[in-house]
C-alpha cells in the first residue's frame, strides 16, 4: 500500500521556528513530525511513501537519506513552487498509482498528529462504497466540511463562501483532520483542476460527478493535534513529554 506525506509547506504560522527547520522536521516527543506520520502510515500497511518537497527541501532530503525507515521505500516529489494540497497529490500521481490500480492510497499532512490507528480508517473505507474517506473531528466551527447524517460529504464552507453540492435538511459542519484514504479514481478528478488547488476542491469535483466522499469521525477517546502554530506545537509536546 502507498501513502503520501504532505511536507512541502513553509510552516509560516510557526514563525521563526521554520526559518531554518522544515515544518516536517520539527520535533515533539523525541521524534520529528514526519517520523510520527510515517509510523502511523506504516501501522496501516503502507510500505511505500511519497514525500512532497519544497521549503528547505535539501534539509528534508538529507534527513531522509540519513534516517531510513526500515522496510519502507521513500519517493520524493519536488515542487518548484507550492502546489497546495491537491496539486501536491496530483504531482505525485505517478507513484500513487502503483502497480495495482485497485489499491487505495493514504494521505497524511505533516503538521498533524493523532493517536488514532489508521488501520481502522483503512478498514472503514474498505467496507464502504465511497471513493474517499476523510478523518474528521466534531467540534464547533464556522468553516469545514458539510456532511449529512449518513456521513456523506455534501459541501464545503470557507471564510467567505458556502458551497453545497448536495443539499439536505440535516447538514452539519465538521473539521477535516488532514488525513484521508482515496481510491485512485480521485486522481482523475484532479485532472481538470490545474496545478494549484486544495484537495477539498478535488472532492467537490467528485461530488459534482456523482461520486461519494465519506467521513469517519475521530473516536472520542482518541486525540488529534494540528501543530501549525507555536502554541499548538507546545500542546503536543506537553502531551508527548509529560513531566
Helices and strands as residue ranges (DSSP letters): E 2-6, G 12-14, H 17-20, G 23-25, E 27-28, E 31-32, H 33-43, E 48-53, H 57-66, E 73-78, H 84-91, H 93-96, E 105-109, E 112-114, H 118-126, E 132-137, E 144-147, E 153-157, E 162-164, E 172-182, H 185-189, G 191-193, H 199-208, E 213-217, E 224-226, H 230-240
